[in-house]
Each structure stands twice: as C-alpha cells, then as structure tokens.
C-alpha cells in the first residue's frame, strides 16, 4: 500500500463508549479522519452520528466482534477496499471481571484473554505493514495501572493487562528507529460505565484520588503518543503510586493490595 495514494485515518477499537468514544472525540477535534470499531450493538452508529454533527471529518464505522478469528483480517480488507491509510492504531477495546478466581466462569476469563490479548496482537500484526508504509505512524495500546500492580480478585484481568504492557514495550524496541512509534497507556480507575461506578463506590473516598474521566485519559494518552513516550500513566497521584509500589517488597505489596481490593471478593 502506497501511503500517498490513500487517505490517512485513525483506527480506534472499543469506540462506542468510555475511553474509546473519548479518543474518537479527541482525534476528531484534531481534524483526524476516523475508522471506529466496536461490538455490533448499535451504539457505534450513534457515536458516528454525534461526531458527524459536530466535526468536519470522515467517520467510518466497522461493527465487529473482535474476538472472532478473522476479525482483524476482515478489518484490513475493509481498509484496502476503501483505500484508507491507517497511520494511528488505537487498541482500546477490552473487558474485565472482578471476584474470587474460582467464582467466575472459565468462559468469561477466556473471553477476556481473547479480547484484551489475542485481538490486540492480531490487529498489531495485521496492520503493522500498513503502518510501516507511512512516513510516521503510531500504535497506542491500552493497558492499566494494574499491569504493574497484580491485584488479587482481578487475577486474569491484571494478567491480561500485564501482557499488553510487556508486549507494547517489546514491540516498541523492535520498531525503532523505524516510522512506527508504540506507546502503552496505564490509567487508574476510569468511570466508563455503571459497573465502574459501583467498583469506585466500593472503595469510598480514596477512589477519588486516582479516578480520571475518559476524556482526561484520552487527552493525556494522545499527548504522550505524539511525543513518542513509551509509557503514559494519567494522573499525578497514579504516577506517584506506580513509582512508590516499585520500591515496596513484593510480599508486603501483595498483602497491601489484597487488603485494599478485598471488596471485590464477593463481587
């Protein structure tokens, strides 16, 4: 694919709500054309209508279940047919679950791994040749503070986000000094849906110290992306916590985290 023959687009997964929707708005404000991807439940069409009513950019949508084995391949084919040059890939789609490990169905855990890890790797692998064809291109992978803080009662989600973190940093080094810059974003709690609000309420006032809005996360993530940062941790309190926890012995850190997140035990 020759970059000069195609129109540049930003591809955002999980774009129908929460941080993904905030990314779409933030990119549209920068005049970026958008290809929005999310589960086919009707919400993506509403986001498209909202953006087109406000911004003078192209907004294309591709409703798909990213856990399907051929989803990434179909998405690449769509871009080739529409002559889209993808120069920013934002892998935002993800899901999680909290509770005592054995109390959650195995099928749920496998679904988390399929979306958070397998789909992300597939998209990076399929789109990397298209990104490398650009003069400058970016990959933004959404991880979590929990990638550096293994949380009891969120074992699979934490593990999946640790994979995103490690994968992103390794891929970043492989791509240097080429045209593709890879950034991993590690936000703390974000109010993206009623379940997130319920989890925040369970922690009481201390949750407010580390809470960010989807818009804050998207804006800070994009700033870090375009500056070529390897890791972005939105929020000064969150940044301090990550640095502090690196200094705490693992055994003590895990006991503290178990006590803090025991509220999820019967969630």
N, C-alpha and C positions, 0 to 999 in steps of 0.2 A: 504494500500500500504506500503510495507516494503522498506525503503529508500535504504538499501544495495543491493537490487535486481534490482535497476533501475539506469539509468544514469542521473546525475544532469543536469538540463537545466535552463536557464534564459528565462522567457516568457516576451516578450515586445509587447505591443499593440501600434497601430499607428506607426508601424516600417518602413513604406515605404518612409517616408520623414521627414525633420525637426529634431526635438529633438529625436523622436523615432529612426530614422536612426542613429543619433549620438550616442544614447545609444547602439545600436547594434554594432557599430564600437568600442566603448569604452569597451564593455564587451568582444568582440572578441579578443581585444588586451590583455585582462587579461586571455585569454585561456578558456573562458566560452563557453559552447555549447549553442546554441540559438534556441528558438522557436519564430518566428516572426509572428505577427498577424496584419493584416490591411485590409482595404476595398479591395475587389477583382477587381482592375482596371489594373492589370498588372505591377504596379510599384514594388510590393513586390518581384516578380520574379527577377527583375533587381538588387535589393538590395542583394538578395541571391547570385546571380552570382558574384557580386562585392566582397562580403565577402569571398566566397569560393576561389576566385582567389588570395587572399592575406593571409588568415589565415587558420591554420590547426585545425579548429574546425568544429563540426557538425552544420549545419544551416538548420533547418526545417522551413517550412512556412505553415501558415493556413489562407488562404484568407477567410474573412467572414465579413458580416455587423454586427457589434456588437450590433446594436440596435434591431436585431431580438431576439424574446423572448427566443429562445432555443440556442442562440449562445454560452453562457458560458457552458451550459451542453454538447454541441457538442465538445467544446474545451477540457473539462475534459475527455470525452470519447476517444478523439484522444490521449491524453497523456497516458491514461491507456492502450490503444491498442499498442502504441509504447513503452511502459514501460519507460516513462520519469518521473523522479523525479523532480518536479518543486521546486527549493529552493529559487528562486528570482522571484517575480511577479512585473513587472513594468507597472502600469496602466497609460500609457501616452496618449492614444487616447482621442481626444477632439476636440471641434469646438466652434466657437463663432460668434457673429454678433454685429455690432455697428450701432446706429442710434436712432432717436426718437422712443420710445417704440411702439407707435401705427402705425408707418410706416412700420414695419416689420411683415410679415405674421405670424399668430399664429403657423402654421405648422413648421416654422423654429425654433421658440422657443421650441416647444415640441421635436423637433429633437435634439436640444442642450441638453435638460434635459435628454433625452433617452441615449445619448452617454456619456455625462460628468458625469452623476449621476447613472442612472439605470444600465448601463452596468458595471460601476466600482463596484457598490455594488454587482451585480450578480457574477462578477469574484472573488471578495474577498470572498464571501460566498461559492461559489463552490470550490474554490481552498484552502481555509483555512485548511481543513482536510489533504490535501496533503502536505501543508507547515508545519503543526504541526507534521507530521511524520518524518521530517528531524531533524538532530541534531542541525542545525542552519539554519534559513530561514529569508527572508526579503520581505517586501512589500513596494514599493515606489509608492506613488500616486502623480500625477502631478496636483498641484493647480496653484495659481498665486498670485502675489503681490496684485492683485485686490480682493483677498479674504479678505484682511484687509482694503482695500480702496474701498468702494462702489462707483463705477463710474457711474455717470449719462450718459445716452445714451449707456450704456452697462449693463442695469439692469439685464437681465436674465443671461447673461454670468457671471457677477460678482456674482450673487446669486448662480449659479451652482458651481462656484469655492469656494465660502464660505462654501457650503455644503461639498465639498471634504476636505477642511481644517478641519472643525469641526469633520466630520466623522473619518478622519485619526487619529486625536489626541485622540478621544474617543476609537477607536479600539486599538490603541497603549497601552492605560492603561489597557484595558481588557486583552490583551495578555501577559502582564508582570506577573510573571517572566518566562514565557514560552519560547520556542525556536524561536518564530516569533517576529521580530522587525519591527515596522511600522514607516516610515518616509514620511513626506509630503514636497514637493518642491514648492516654491513660487517664480518663476522667474518674472522679469520685462519683457519688450518688447524683443522679440526674432525674428530675421529675418529668418522666416521659409518659406515664400512664397511671391509672388508679392504683395498680399494684405497687408501683414505685412509691407513691404517696403513702400507702399502707406500711411499707417497709420503713420509710423515713419516720413515720409517726411512732413506730415501734421503738425507735432509738431515742425518741424525745428530743430535747433541745440540742443535744450535741450533734444531731444530724444537720442542723442549720449551718454549722461551722464549715462543713465540707460540701454542702449542696451547691450545685450550679444549675442554671437553666439550660435547656437545649441550645438556645441562641448564644449564650456565653461560650459554651463548649465549641460550637461550630465556628464562631468568630476567632477564638483563640487558636483552634486547630488549623484553620486556614492561614492565619498569620505565621504560625510555626512552619506550616507546609511550604509556603512561598519563600520563607527564609532558609529553607533547607535543613531544618532541625531534625535530628534523629528521633527524639522523644519529646512529646508535649504533654505536660501534666497541668490541666487547667486549674487555676486557683492557688493562691499563695499558701493557704493552710495545707492543702493537699500536697503541694511540693515539699513543704517542711516535714509533713508526716512521712512521706516516702524516704526522704533523706534520714530522718530520725530512726525509722524502723530498720534501715540498713545497718545501724550501729548496735541494735539490740540483739543479744544472743538468740539463736533460733528457738531454743526450748522455752525461754521466757516470752518471746514474741508470740509463739503459738498459744501459750496459756492465756496471755492477754487477749488475743483475738478470739479464742473460744469463749471467754467471759463476755466480751463485747457483743458477739454475734450469737449468743445462746438464745436470743429472742427468735431466731429462725428455726430453732429445733423442731417445733411443732407446727411450723408454717405450712 
